[in-house]
């Protein structure tokens, strides 16, 4: 029996299905093969071609870098007393991503507002400001820097949940803050440091490369929340810390110079001033005082002009102090002889179309008295005899018209006429007695030091040494002579001439210091009125420069008081400041300066009554007088207190000098002799108290 015949149509269908299935399988296998090829190609590109790049990206995601700011170096005075130090204070930052982690989107505003209110209350911040930082969703942002210990503790309680639900993402870390223990002491010289740790003025700015140190970058793993887990710590935190700097400044002498400068500025209602104290043999600067001043711990509360270092940045017409160097140049070049007589034209001399006048008219004067009498006319004649070119060269040799190289920002070079243009006669004559040129107080004291040490202009030194945080010496300054300006013979001769300035008949008797002879020179220079271009009749610069003792001097000091109102003569305004600062410097060296003519509590016996002692010393100057004020009697004088003497009828200069020496401040009204003082004589007041003085004409 034969098999039934096959249905050919069914076979054809099965054949077509098989072909289609095989085709689809082939296409699928091809697509899979293509995808596999692409994967292999991408893997090859990822692992071989660009492997290093992707590996670095992975490392960056897995690791976290932290740039550690090194501890800023300290600043010391010459006795290793701290002037500036960096202390660790708490700073609060926020990780907003961690704070909002896991919070549903619809609850984010509510959570942010609640956390902001609690954080703001702890840190005394506006809640809206904190909420804005939370909603910004940044991994890191400052909340408040340099907070108090109490505020930091309040934030820790918020983070730990001790004051309600815990607030995650709050970070309390220590940050360096610059602190100045002496507050205003040497503030314009030191400058200040901004919250970002950068020096912004003074030595903090100019010595930044040494004080800042070398920042270090640390690497470590971080967890899921982004917290840093160090794998490599700091082996030696001193290795990259800033250098410690020791200055030549004496903090005690600096304080005294600033105190006396402030007293004089306030007493004579001046706009400001500066005092520079130098060791003339080494060039080391012992004090560099400027007033007005500021507190660098709170620098944001001070005016920019109070942060100016007037001793180096302010230039002024020196006036009569320049006669020292004019006479020195003429003696050195043989233009004049010490015994030579000069005719002072009886107080008036015409040069070109300008009339030069003397405050104290004179006829013939020996050269030795030109400085004592401060004759403009004789100084002008000496300058004209030298000629403009030689006078210019001589003043340049003394350091005028050029920067000293001191590491302070904003130092002025002063002004001398350009060498390319010769001086005309009136310019030469004016420059000889200190008009038409300008100098800084630092230049003035360094030039004076050249006379004091025998004729050598020293390089001023402010930074004595620098050491690493481990105490290793980095650099140390040594005395350096810039050049010889005059011979020793001429320098000693000038010192003798300058002694006459501070003795009877001279213009600087207020600088006299008892047993020690003082060599110095006063100056009262008119300032130029910028509105008219002429010399002002009201604005002056009172100055005094000198050294003590006159033989083998200990210090050279330059004092400048800008725009005093009550009195403007350098001998009355600046010379007393010189005397009191010089006395302090002598005491530091173990030299006691006793005086029979100057009143000072330090020179009164323990049992002495300051009121009676002062009155007895001044009685000769004012003569017998009728007491017109009631004098309080009795009372115990406690520590840091003084009993006010009865100075009624005494001249202004003597009264102001006596009260300043007692340690009080004064407010002056009127001119002539003292008619009334508040508090009255015999009152017991604290040192530093202000005494109001009313003066009336002697008639």
URMO-V41698 format. One record per residue. N is the residue number from 1. PHI is phi as a letter, one per 30 degrees, with the letter a starting at -180 (* if undefined). OMEGA is omega in whole degrees, 0 to 359 (999 if undefined). Layout:
BEGIN
n:N phi:PHI omega:OMEGA
n:N phi:PHI omega:OMEGA
END
This chain:
BEGIN
n:1 phi:* omega:186
n:2 phi:d omega:180
n:3 phi:d omega:179
n:4 phi:d omega:182
n:5 phi:d omega:178
n:6 phi:d omega:177
n:7 phi:d omega:184
n:8 phi:d omega:180
n:9 phi:d omega:178
n:10 phi:d omega:178
n:11 phi:d omega:180
n:12 phi:d omega:180
n:13 phi:d omega:180
n:14 phi:d omega:179
n:15 phi:d omega:180
n:16 phi:d omega:179
n:17 phi:d omega:180
n:18 phi:d omega:179
n:19 phi:d omega:182
n:20 phi:d omega:179
n:21 phi:d omega:180
n:22 phi:d omega:180
n:23 phi:d omega:180
n:24 phi:d omega:178
n:25 phi:d omega:178
n:26 phi:d omega:179
n:27 phi:d omega:181
n:28 phi:d omega:179
n:29 phi:d omega:178
n:30 phi:d omega:179
n:31 phi:d omega:178
n:32 phi:d omega:178
n:33 phi:d omega:179
n:34 phi:d omega:179
n:35 phi:d omega:179
n:36 phi:d omega:177
n:37 phi:d omega:179
n:38 phi:d omega:179
n:39 phi:d omega:179
n:40 phi:d omega:179
n:41 phi:d omega:179
n:42 phi:d omega:179
n:43 phi:d omega:178
n:44 phi:d omega:180
n:45 phi:d omega:182
n:46 phi:d omega:187
n:47 phi:d omega:187
n:48 phi:c omega:185
n:49 phi:d omega:183
n:50 phi:c omega:184
n:51 phi:d omega:183
n:52 phi:d omega:180
n:53 phi:d omega:181
n:54 phi:d omega:177
n:55 phi:d omega:178
n:56 phi:d omega:178
n:57 phi:d omega:179
n:58 phi:d omega:179
n:59 phi:d omega:180
n:60 phi:d omega:179
n:61 phi:d omega:183
n:62 phi:d omega:182
n:63 phi:c omega:176
n:64 phi:b omega:179
n:65 phi:c omega:176
n:66 phi:b omega:180
n:67 phi:d omega:184
n:68 phi:d omega:177
n:69 phi:d omega:182
n:70 phi:d omega:178
n:71 phi:d omega:182
n:72 phi:d omega:181
n:73 phi:d omega:181
n:74 phi:c omega:176
n:75 phi:c omega:181
n:76 phi:c omega:169
n:77 phi:d omega:185
n:78 phi:d omega:179
n:79 phi:c omega:178
n:80 phi:i omega:170
n:81 phi:d omega:186
n:82 phi:d omega:174
n:83 phi:c omega:179
n:84 phi:a omega:182
n:85 phi:b omega:176
n:86 phi:c omega:179
n:87 phi:c omega:180
n:88 phi:d omega:178
n:89 phi:b omega:182
n:90 phi:d omega:175
n:91 phi:b omega:185
n:92 phi:c omega:175
n:93 phi:b omega:188
n:94 phi:b omega:169
n:95 phi:c omega:186
n:96 phi:d omega:179
n:97 phi:d omega:179
n:98 phi:d omega:181
n:99 phi:d omega:184
n:100 phi:c omega:182
n:101 phi:d omega:178
n:102 phi:i omega:179
n:103 phi:d omega:177
n:104 phi:e omega:185
n:105 phi:e omega:183
n:106 phi:d omega:181
n:107 phi:c omega:182
n:108 phi:e omega:180
n:109 phi:e omega:181
n:110 phi:d omega:180
n:111 phi:d omega:180
n:112 phi:d omega:181
n:113 phi:d omega:181
n:114 phi:d omega:180
n:115 phi:d omega:181
n:116 phi:d omega:181
n:117 phi:d omega:180
n:118 phi:d omega:179
n:119 phi:d omega:181
n:120 phi:d omega:179
n:121 phi:d omega:181
n:122 phi:d omega:185
n:123 phi:c omega:181
n:124 phi:h omega:180
n:125 phi:c omega:173
n:126 phi:d omega:182
n:127 phi:d omega:181
n:128 phi:d omega:180
n:129 phi:d omega:179
n:130 phi:d omega:180
n:131 phi:d omega:179
n:132 phi:d omega:180
n:133 phi:d omega:179
n:134 phi:d omega:182
n:135 phi:d omega:177
n:136 phi:d omega:176
n:137 phi:h omega:176
n:138 phi:c omega:181
n:139 phi:d omega:182
n:140 phi:a omega:174
n:141 phi:a omega:177
n:142 phi:d omega:167
n:143 phi:c omega:175
n:144 phi:a omega:181
n:145 phi:c omega:175
n:146 phi:h omega:180
n:147 phi:c omega:178
n:148 phi:d omega:179
n:149 phi:d omega:180
n:150 phi:d omega:179
n:151 phi:d omega:178
n:152 phi:d omega:179
n:153 phi:d omega:178
n:154 phi:d omega:178
n:155 phi:d omega:178
n:156 phi:d omega:179
n:157 phi:d omega:176
n:158 phi:d omega:182
n:159 phi:d omega:183
n:160 phi:d omega:180
n:161 phi:i omega:179
n:162 phi:d omega:181
n:163 phi:b omega:182
n:164 phi:j omega:179
n:165 phi:e omega:182
n:166 phi:d omega:175
n:167 phi:c omega:180
n:168 phi:d omega:178
n:169 phi:j omega:177
n:170 phi:d omega:184
n:171 phi:b omega:175
n:172 phi:c omega:181
n:173 phi:b omega:181
n:174 phi:d omega:179
n:175 phi:b omega:181
n:176 phi:d omega:175
n:177 phi:b omega:181
n:178 phi:d omega:181
n:179 phi:b omega:182
n:180 phi:c omega:185
n:181 phi:e omega:182
n:182 phi:d omega:181
n:183 phi:h omega:185
n:184 phi:d omega:185
n:185 phi:d omega:178
n:186 phi:i omega:185
n:187 phi:d omega:179
n:188 phi:d omega:177
n:189 phi:d omega:184
n:190 phi:d omega:185
n:191 phi:i omega:182
n:192 phi:a omega:180
n:193 phi:c omega:180
n:194 phi:d omega:182
n:195 phi:e omega:179
n:196 phi:d omega:176
n:197 phi:i omega:182
n:198 phi:c omega:174
n:199 phi:d omega:186
n:200 phi:c omega:181
n:201 phi:a omega:175
n:202 phi:i omega:180
n:203 phi:d omega:177
n:204 phi:e omega:179
n:205 phi:d omega:187
n:206 phi:d omega:179
n:207 phi:c omega:184
n:208 phi:e omega:183
n:209 phi:d omega:179
n:210 phi:c omega:185
n:211 phi:d omega:186
n:212 phi:d omega:186
n:213 phi:i omega:184
n:214 phi:b omega:180
n:215 phi:e omega:182
n:216 phi:c omega:177
n:217 phi:c omega:179
n:218 phi:c omega:180
n:219 phi:b omega:178
n:220 phi:a omega:175
n:221 phi:d omega:174
n:222 phi:b omega:181
n:223 phi:d omega:184
n:224 phi:d omega:181
n:225 phi:d omega:179
n:226 phi:i omega:181
n:227 phi:d omega:185
n:228 phi:d omega:175
n:229 phi:c omega:187
n:230 phi:d omega:171
n:231 phi:c omega:177
n:232 phi:b omega:182
n:233 phi:c omega:179
n:234 phi:d omega:181
n:235 phi:d omega:181
n:236 phi:b omega:184
n:237 phi:d omega:178
n:238 phi:d omega:185
n:239 phi:d omega:182
n:240 phi:b omega:177
n:241 phi:d omega:180
n:242 phi:d omega:179
n:243 phi:d omega:172
n:244 phi:d omega:184
n:245 phi:c omega:176
n:246 phi:c omega:181
n:247 phi:c omega:175
n:248 phi:d omega:182
n:249 phi:d omega:172
n:250 phi:c omega:187
n:251 phi:e omega:181
n:252 phi:d omega:179
n:253 phi:d omega:176
n:254 phi:d omega:179
n:255 phi:d omega:181
n:256 phi:d omega:179
n:257 phi:d omega:179
n:258 phi:d omega:179
n:259 phi:d omega:181
n:260 phi:d omega:178
n:261 phi:d omega:179
n:262 phi:d omega:180
n:263 phi:e omega:181
n:264 phi:d omega:181
n:265 phi:d omega:180
n:266 phi:d omega:182
n:267 phi:d omega:184
n:268 phi:c omega:175
n:269 phi:h omega:180
n:270 phi:d omega:180
n:271 phi:d omega:180
n:272 phi:l omega:179
n:273 phi:l omega:179
n:274 phi:a omega:176
n:275 phi:b omega:177
n:276 phi:b omega:179
n:277 phi:c omega:186
n:278 phi:b omega:167
n:279 phi:d omega:188
n:280 phi:d omega:183
n:281 phi:d omega:181
n:282 phi:c omega:185
n:283 phi:i omega:180
n:284 phi:d omega:180
n:285 phi:d omega:183
n:286 phi:c omega:177
n:287 phi:a omega:179
n:288 phi:b omega:188
n:289 phi:c omega:179
n:290 phi:b omega:178
n:291 phi:b omega:3
n:292 phi:d omega:181
n:293 phi:b omega:182
n:294 phi:a omega:177
n:295 phi:c omega:183
n:296 phi:d omega:174
n:297 phi:d omega:180
n:298 phi:b omega:187
n:299 phi:d omega:181
n:300 phi:d omega:181
n:301 phi:c omega:183
n:302 phi:c omega:177
n:303 phi:d omega:181
n:304 phi:e omega:182
n:305 phi:d omega:177
n:306 phi:d omega:181
n:307 phi:c omega:182
n:308 phi:d omega:177
n:309 phi:d omega:187
n:310 phi:d omega:183
n:311 phi:d omega:183
n:312 phi:c omega:185
n:313 phi:c omega:182
n:314 phi:c omega:174
n:315 phi:c omega:184
n:316 phi:b omega:174
n:317 phi:d omega:188
n:318 phi:d omega:182
n:319 phi:i omega:191
n:320 phi:d omega:178
n:321 phi:d omega:180
n:322 phi:d omega:179
n:323 phi:d omega:177
n:324 phi:e omega:188
n:325 phi:d omega:173
n:326 phi:d omega:178
n:327 phi:d omega:179
n:328 phi:d omega:180
n:329 phi:d omega:181
n:330 phi:d omega:178
n:331 phi:d omega:181
n:332 phi:d omega:181
n:333 phi:c omega:179
n:334 phi:i omega:181
n:335 phi:d omega:177
n:336 phi:b omega:176
n:337 phi:c omega:183
n:338 phi:e omega:183
n:339 phi:c omega:184
n:340 phi:d omega:177
n:341 phi:c omega:178
n:342 phi:b omega:180
n:343 phi:d omega:185
n:344 phi:c omega:171
n:345 phi:h omega:179
n:346 phi:h omega:170
n:347 phi:j omega:180
n:348 phi:b omega:179
n:349 phi:b omega:181
n:350 phi:c omega:175
n:351 phi:b omega:189
n:352 phi:h omega:181
n:353 phi:c omega:182
n:354 phi:c omega:177
n:355 phi:c omega:178
n:356 phi:c omega:183
n:357 phi:b omega:175
n:358 phi:c omega:176
n:359 phi:d omega:178
n:360 phi:c omega:182
n:361 phi:e omega:180
n:362 phi:b omega:176
n:363 phi:c omega:179
n:364 phi:d omega:178
n:365 phi:b omega:171
n:366 phi:d omega:180
n:367 phi:e omega:182
n:368 phi:d omega:181
n:369 phi:c omega:180
n:370 phi:d omega:179
n:371 phi:d omega:181
n:372 phi:d omega:180
n:373 phi:d omega:179
n:374 phi:h omega:182
n:375 phi:d omega:175
n:376 phi:d omega:185
n:377 phi:d omega:179
n:378 phi:d omega:177
n:379 phi:d omega:178
n:380 phi:d omega:178
n:381 phi:d omega:179
n:382 phi:d omega:179
n:383 phi:d omega:178
n:384 phi:d omega:177
n:385 phi:d omega:177
n:386 phi:d omega:185
n:387 phi:j omega:185
n:388 phi:e omega:184
n:389 phi:d omega:181
n:390 phi:d omega:178
n:391 phi:d omega:178
n:392 phi:d omega:181
n:393 phi:d omega:182
n:394 phi:d omega:180
n:395 phi:d omega:176
n:396 phi:d omega:180
n:397 phi:d omega:177
n:398 phi:d omega:176
n:399 phi:j omega:179
n:400 phi:d omega:179
n:401 phi:i omega:178
n:402 phi:b omega:179
n:403 phi:d omega:182
n:404 phi:d omega:184
n:405 phi:i omega:178
n:406 phi:d omega:184
n:407 phi:d omega:176
n:408 phi:b omega:180
n:409 phi:d omega:173
n:410 phi:i omega:180
n:411 phi:d omega:179
n:412 phi:c omega:177
n:413 phi:c omega:185
n:414 phi:i omega:184
n:415 phi:b omega:166
n:416 phi:b omega:179
n:417 phi:d omega:178
n:418 phi:e omega:183
n:419 phi:d omega:183
n:420 phi:d omega:181
n:421 phi:c omega:181
n:422 phi:d omega:176
n:423 phi:d omega:170
n:424 phi:d omega:187
n:425 phi:e omega:183
n:426 phi:d omega:176
n:427 phi:d omega:178
n:428 phi:d omega:180
n:429 phi:d omega:181
n:430 phi:d omega:180
n:431 phi:d omega:181
n:432 phi:d omega:177
n:433 phi:c omega:165
n:434 phi:i omega:174
n:435 phi:c omega:180
n:436 phi:i omega:176
n:437 phi:b omega:178
n:438 phi:b omega:181
n:439 phi:b omega:171
n:440 phi:c omega:179
n:441 phi:d omega:177
n:442 phi:d omega:177
n:443 phi:e omega:182
n:444 phi:d omega:182
n:445 phi:d omega:178
n:446 phi:d omega:176
n:447 phi:d omega:177
n:448 phi:d omega:178
n:449 phi:d omega:178
n:450 phi:d omega:175
n:451 phi:d omega:184
n:452 phi:d omega:186
n:453 phi:c omega:177
n:454 phi:j omega:172
n:455 phi:j omega:182
n:456 phi:c omega:176
n:457 phi:d omega:183
n:458 phi:c omega:171
n:459 phi:d omega:180
n:460 phi:d omega:181
n:461 phi:b omega:178
n:462 phi:c omega:178
n:463 phi:c omega:184
n:464 phi:d omega:178
n:465 phi:a omega:175
n:466 phi:b omega:181
n:467 phi:b omega:175
n:468 phi:d omega:178
n:469 phi:d omega:179
n:470 phi:d omega:177
n:471 phi:j omega:180
n:472 phi:d omega:183
n:473 phi:d omega:178
n:474 phi:c omega:177
n:475 phi:a omega:180
n:476 phi:b omega:182
n:477 phi:d omega:177
n:478 phi:b omega:179
n:479 phi:e omega:181
n:480 phi:b omega:179
n:481 phi:d omega:179
n:482 phi:d omega:178
n:483 phi:a omega:173
n:484 phi:d omega:184
n:485 phi:c omega:175
n:486 phi:b omega:178
n:487 phi:d omega:178
n:488 phi:d omega:181
n:489 phi:d omega:180
n:490 phi:d omega:180
n:491 phi:d omega:179
n:492 phi:d omega:178
n:493 phi:d omega:178
n:494 phi:d omega:178
n:495 phi:e omega:178
n:496 phi:d omega:178
n:497 phi:d omega:182
n:498 phi:d omega:175
n:499 phi:d omega:181
n:500 phi:d omega:180
n:501 phi:d omega:185
n:502 phi:c omega:178
n:503 phi:c omega:182
n:504 phi:e omega:180
n:505 phi:j omega:178
n:506 phi:d omega:182
n:507 phi:c omega:184
n:508 phi:b omega:182
n:509 phi:d omega:179
n:510 phi:d omega:179
n:511 phi:c omega:183
n:512 phi:d omega:182
n:513 phi:b omega:170
n:514 phi:h omega:188
n:515 phi:d omega:183
n:516 phi:c omega:178
n:517 phi:d omega:182
n:518 phi:c omega:174
n:519 phi:c omega:183
n:520 phi:a omega:182
n:521 phi:b omega:176
n:522 phi:c omega:174
n:523 phi:a omega:173
n:524 phi:b omega:188
n:525 phi:c omega:175
n:526 phi:d omega:176
n:527 phi:c omega:178
n:528 phi:d omega:176
n:529 phi:d omega:183
n:530 phi:d omega:181
n:531 phi:d omega:183
n:532 phi:c omega:184
n:533 phi:i omega:179
n:534 phi:c omega:180
n:535 phi:d omega:181
n:536 phi:d omega:176
n:537 phi:c omega:183
n:538 phi:c omega:186
n:539 phi:c omega:181
n:540 phi:b omega:168
n:541 phi:c omega:178
n:542 phi:c omega:183
n:543 phi:b omega:175
n:544 phi:b omega:175
n:545 phi:b omega:181
n:546 phi:a omega:180
n:547 phi:b omega:183
n:548 phi:a omega:344
n:549 phi:d omega:182
n:550 phi:d omega:176
n:551 phi:c omega:185
n:552 phi:h omega:186
n:553 phi:d omega:177
n:554 phi:c omega:182
n:555 phi:b omega:167
n:556 phi:c omega:186
n:557 phi:b omega:173
n:558 phi:b omega:181
n:559 phi:b omega:178
n:560 phi:b omega:177
n:561 phi:c omega:186
n:562 phi:c omega:174
n:563 phi:h omega:173
n:564 phi:d omega:184
n:565 phi:c omega:184
n:566 phi:d omega:178
n:567 phi:b omega:183
n:568 phi:b omega:181
n:569 phi:d omega:180
n:570 phi:d omega:180
n:571 phi:d omega:181
n:572 phi:c omega:187
n:573 phi:c omega:187
n:574 phi:c omega:183
n:575 phi:d omega:177
n:576 phi:d omega:177
n:577 phi:d omega:176
n:578 phi:e omega:184
n:579 phi:d omega:184
n:580 phi:d omega:177
n:581 phi:d omega:179
n:582 phi:d omega:178
n:583 phi:d omega:178
n:584 phi:d omega:179
n:585 phi:d omega:178
n:586 phi:d omega:179
n:587 phi:d omega:178
n:588 phi:d omega:179
n:589 phi:d omega:180
n:590 phi:i omega:179
n:591 phi:c omega:182
n:592 phi:c omega:181
n:593 phi:c omega:178
n:594 phi:c omega:183
n:595 phi:b omega:177
n:596 phi:c omega:186
n:597 phi:c omega:181
n:598 phi:c omega:183
n:599 phi:c omega:177
n:600 phi:a omega:180
n:601 phi:d omega:181
n:602 phi:d omega:182
n:603 phi:c omega:177
n:604 phi:c omega:177
n:605 phi:d omega:182
n:606 phi:d omega:182
n:607 phi:c omega:184
n:608 phi:d omega:175
n:609 phi:c omega:182
n:610 phi:e omega:181
n:611 phi:d omega:181
n:612 phi:d omega:181
n:613 phi:d omega:179
n:614 phi:d omega:182
n:615 phi:d omega:181
n:616 phi:d omega:181
n:617 phi:d omega:183
n:618 phi:d omega:186
n:619 phi:e omega:182
n:620 phi:d omega:182
n:621 phi:d omega:185
n:622 phi:c omega:182
n:623 phi:i omega:177
n:624 phi:d omega:184
n:625 phi:b omega:175
n:626 phi:d omega:180
n:627 phi:d omega:182
n:628 phi:c omega:177
n:629 phi:c omega:175
n:630 phi:d omega:182
n:631 phi:c omega:178
n:632 phi:d omega:182
n:633 phi:c omega:172
n:634 phi:i omega:181
n:635 phi:j omega:181
n:636 phi:c omega:178
n:637 phi:d omega:183
n:638 phi:d omega:179
n:639 phi:d omega:181
n:640 phi:i omega:175
n:641 phi:b omega:176
n:642 phi:b omega:174
n:643 phi:c omega:183
n:644 phi:d omega:179
n:645 phi:d omega:175
n:646 phi:d omega:183
n:647 phi:c omega:183
n:648 phi:e omega:179
n:649 phi:j omega:180
n:650 phi:d omega:179
n:651 phi:d omega:186
n:652 phi:e omega:185
n:653 phi:e omega:182
n:654 phi:d omega:181
n:655 phi:d omega:182
n:656 phi:d omega:180
n:657 phi:d omega:182
n:658 phi:d omega:183
n:659 phi:d omega:176
n:660 phi:d omega:179
n:661 phi:d omega:176
n:662 phi:d omega:178
n:663 phi:j omega:179
n:664 phi:c omega:172
n:665 phi:c omega:183
n:666 phi:b omega:171
n:667 phi:b omega:189
n:668 phi:c omega:175
n:669 phi:b omega:179
n:670 phi:i omega:180
n:671 phi:b omega:178
n:672 phi:j omega:181
n:673 phi:c omega:184
n:674 phi:d omega:178
n:675 phi:c omega:183
n:676 phi:a omega:176
n:677 phi:b omega:179
n:678 phi:b omega:2
n:679 phi:d omega:184
n:680 phi:d omega:178
n:681 phi:e omega:180
n:682 phi:i omega:180
n:683 phi:d omega:177
n:684 phi:c omega:183
n:685 phi:b omega:175
n:686 phi:d omega:172
n:687 phi:d omega:183
n:688 phi:j omega:177
n:689 phi:d omega:180
n:690 phi:c omega:180
n:691 phi:c omega:179
n:692 phi:d omega:184
n:693 phi:c omega:178
n:694 phi:c omega:181
n:695 phi:c omega:177
n:696 phi:b omega:177
n:697 phi:e omega:186
n:698 phi:d omega:181
n:699 phi:d omega:999
END
